[in-house]
Amino acid sequence: MKLALQSRWMILSNPRDELSWEPLNIYDSDKLEAAYLTDPLSEIPITIQNGRVEVTLSMREASTIYWETNNRRVIRGTWFYSEGDKSKFYPYPEIEADLLEGWFQTIDTDVEIPLSEDGNRYVSIKIPQPEKEKEKSTTDKNNEVPPVDSTPSTAWLMKEHSRNSKKTKVVMRSFPYLKNDFEGEHECPASHLIILVHGIGEARWSPDAMTLNTVENANNLRNDLNTARIQQFGSKERVEVLTVSFVLFAELLTRVFCL
């Protein structure tokens, strides 16, 4: 039995690391998936992370709204692979994932799906075989052994191979739900706002920094506060934490007091 494909939208947390893909929370992923099913190449910005980030599907990019950072790539993950650590799966490029899904929907026997034009990279898929139950020791009135039941296995054996290497990658179709998918921040109006003001020259994003930068501190504070509030009050309200430079904050105050 072929289960329905479960997509998961992901964001590249570090532009310098091609494997730093992180799954968006289930609410934001479902929001992007709904927009994708309407128009996969839409140029209308879609807000996620409670309005702090905008995603443009046509560019597959995410940009922040309240602070300046480099745009980050997003991807619709449907097929994934692991390079050794089975607890970490990375998304296949969407073109390769669509190729794998197209083959998967039509196969009825073991197959090797080429991922490169020269056939060097390929994914092998083995159809699950019926598993036989152990014969029961009890017999019927005629001293005959009852018939053995057989049920199909749902474990598809899928691996990526390279003809130039003996190493293989474990391949997974669809992304499983995570334990924290329904924890932490929910999409709802903010009841409280905290603004973290940073200096003019302070680095707000640096993958080489030894300490947490301002944006990471804001994210951690927001997550901790909202996790605690959800446990106490449910998901009806949340705390918003934003970072802003001293210059922009001073300009904002000037505009407010001049009204």
C-alpha positions in Angstrom: 0.0 0.0 0.0 1.4 3.4 -1.0 0.7 6.0 1.6 -0.1 9.7 0.6 2.9 11.9 0.2 3.5 14.1 3.2 5.5 17.3 2.3 7.4 19.4 4.7 8.7 22.9 3.8 12.2 23.6 5.1 14.5 26.6 5.4 18.3 26.8 5.1 19.4 28.2 8.4 23.0 28.9 7.3 23.6 30.1 3.8 27.2 28.8 4.0 26.1 25.3 4.8 24.2 23.4 2.1 23.1 20.8 4.7 21.7 23.2 7.3 18.1 22.5 6.4 15.6 22.9 9.2 11.9 22.0 9.0 9.4 24.8 9.5 6.9 24.3 12.1 3.8 22.4 11.0 1.6 25.5 10.8 3.9 27.4 8.5 4.6 24.3 6.4 0.9 23.7 5.9 0.4 27.4 5.0 3.1 27.3 2.3 1.8 23.9 1.0 -1.7 25.4 0.6 -0.3 28.3 -1.4 1.9 25.9 -3.4 -1.1 23.8 -4.4 -2.8 27.0 -5.6 0.2 28.4 -7.5 3.6 26.8 -7.2 5.4 29.8 -8.7 3.4 32.5 -6.9 5.1 35.9 -6.6 2.8 37.0 -3.8 4.7 37.1 -0.5 3.4 34.7 2.1 4.0 35.6 5.8 5.2 32.9 8.2 6.6 32.8 11.7 3.8 35.0 12.9 4.5 37.8 10.4 8.3 38.1 10.9 9.3 36.4 7.7 8.0 36.5 4.1 8.4 33.7 1.6 8.2 34.1 -2.2 7.4 30.8 -3.8 8.6 31.8 -7.3 12.1 32.5 -5.9 12.0 29.8 -3.1 13.4 32.5 -0.8 12.5 33.8 2.7 13.2 37.3 3.8 12.9 39.0 7.2 10.6 41.9 7.7 11.7 43.7 10.9 15.5 43.3 10.6 18.0 43.0 7.8 19.6 39.7 7.0 20.5 37.8 3.8 17.6 36.0 2.2 17.5 32.3 2.9 16.4 29.5 0.6 13.3 27.4 1.3 12.4 24.1 -0.3 9.4 21.8 -0.5 10.7 18.6 0.9 9.1 15.3 -0.1 12.0 12.9 -0.5 14.9 12.8 1.9 18.2 11.1 2.4 20.6 10.5 5.3 24.4 10.4 4.9 25.0 8.2 7.9 23.3 9.7 10.9 19.8 8.3 10.5 18.5 11.0 12.9 19.3 13.7 10.3 17.5 13.6 6.9 18.1 16.2 4.2 15.7 17.1 1.4 16.4 16.1 -2.2 16.2 19.0 -4.7 12.6 19.4 -5.8 13.4 18.2 -9.4 15.0 15.0 -8.1 12.2 14.5 -5.6 9.5 14.9 -8.3 11.4 12.3 -10.4 11.5 9.8 -7.5 7.8 10.3 -6.8 6.9 9.9 -10.4 8.7 6.5 -10.5 7.3 5.5 -7.1 3.7 5.9 -8.2 4.1 3.7 -11.2 6.4 0.8 -10.1 5.2 -2.6 -9.2 8.5 -4.3 -9.0 12.1 -3.6 -7.8 13.7 -0.8 -9.7 16.7 1.4 -10.0 16.0 5.1 -10.6 18.8 7.1 -12.2 19.5 10.5 -10.6 22.3 11.6 -13.0 22.5 11.5 -16.8 25.4 9.1 -16.7 23.6 6.8 -14.3 26.3 7.1 -11.7 23.8 8.1 -9.0 20.7 6.1 -8.6 18.1 5.1 -6.0 17.2 1.5 -5.6 13.7 0.7 -4.4 12.7 -2.8 -3.4 9.0 -3.7 -3.1 8.1 -5.0 0.4 7.4 -8.7 0.3 4.7 -10.5 2.3 5.8 -11.6 5.7 4.7 -15.0 6.9 3.7 -15.5 10.5 5.2 -18.3 12.5 3.2 -21.5 12.3 1.0 -22.0 15.3 1.5 -25.0 17.5 -2.2 -25.6 17.9 -4.0 -27.9 15.5 -7.6 -28.2 14.5 -9.9 -31.3 15.1 -8.4 -33.0 12.0 -4.9 -32.5 13.4 -4.1 -30.2 10.6 -2.0 -27.1 11.0 -4.1 -24.0 10.4 -3.3 -22.0 7.3 -0.5 -19.4 7.6 -1.6 -15.8 7.2 0.5 -13.4 5.2 0.4 -9.7 5.5 2.2 -7.1 3.3 5.0 -5.2 4.9 4.9 -1.4 4.7 8.7 -1.0 4.9 10.0 0.0 1.5 13.8 -0.6 1.3 15.1 2.5 -0.5 18.8 3.6 -0.8 20.9 5.9 -2.9 24.0 4.4 -4.6 27.0 5.7 -6.5 28.7 3.3 -9.0 32.0 5.0 -8.0 31.6 4.4 -4.3 30.5 1.6 -2.0 28.8 4.2 0.4 25.0 4.3 0.3 22.5 6.7 1.7 19.2 5.8 3.4 16.3 7.3 1.5 12.9 8.3 3.0 9.7 9.3 1.4 7.6 11.9 3.2 8.7 13.7 6.4 7.5 12.4 9.8 5.8 14.5 12.3 8.2 15.8 15.0 7.6 15.6 18.8 7.7 19.4 19.1 5.5 20.1 16.0 2.6 21.2 18.1 4.6 22.8 20.9 6.1 26.3 21.3 4.8 29.2 19.1 1.3 29.0 17.5 -0.1 31.4 14.9 -2.2 33.8 16.9 -2.3 37.5 17.8 0.4 38.8 20.1 -0.7 40.0 23.5 2.8 41.2 24.5 5.7 42.8 22.6 9.4 42.8 23.6 11.9 44.8 21.5 15.6 44.0 21.8 17.6 47.1 20.7 21.1 46.5 19.5 24.0 48.8 18.5 24.7 50.2 15.1 27.7 48.0 14.4 26.6 44.9 16.2 26.7 41.7 14.0 23.2 40.3 14.1 24.0 37.2 12.1 27.4 35.4 12.0 27.7 31.7 11.6 31.3 31.9 12.8 30.5 33.7 16.0 31.2 31.8 19.3 28.3 33.4 21.1 24.6 33.7 20.2 23.8 36.8 18.1 20.9 39.1 18.7 18.4 37.4 16.5 19.2 34.0 17.9 18.8 35.4 21.4 15.4 36.8 20.4 14.3 33.5 18.9 15.3 31.6 22.0 13.6 34.1 24.4 10.4 34.0 22.3 10.3 30.2 22.2 10.9 29.9 25.9 8.2 32.4 26.8 5.6 31.0 24.4 6.3 27.4 25.4 5.7 28.4 29.1 2.6 30.5 28.2 1.0 27.7 26.2 1.5 25.3 29.1 -0.2 27.8 31.4 -2.8 29.5 29.2 -3.1 27.5 26.0 -2.5 28.8 22.5 -4.8 31.8 22.7 -2.1 34.4 23.2 1.6 34.7 22.7 4.6 37.0 23.3 6.4 38.6 20.3 10.1 39.4 20.5 11.7 41.5 17.8 15.2 42.9 17.2 15.7 46.4 15.9 18.8 48.6 15.6 19.2 51.7 17.8 18.9 54.0 14.8 15.6 52.6 13.7 14.3 52.4 17.2 15.2 56.1 17.8 13.5 57.0 14.5 10.4 55.0 15.6 10.3 56.8 18.9 10.6 60.2 17.1 7.7 59.4 14.9 5.5 58.3 17.8 6.1 61.3 19.9 5.7 63.7 17.0 2.2 62.4 16.3 
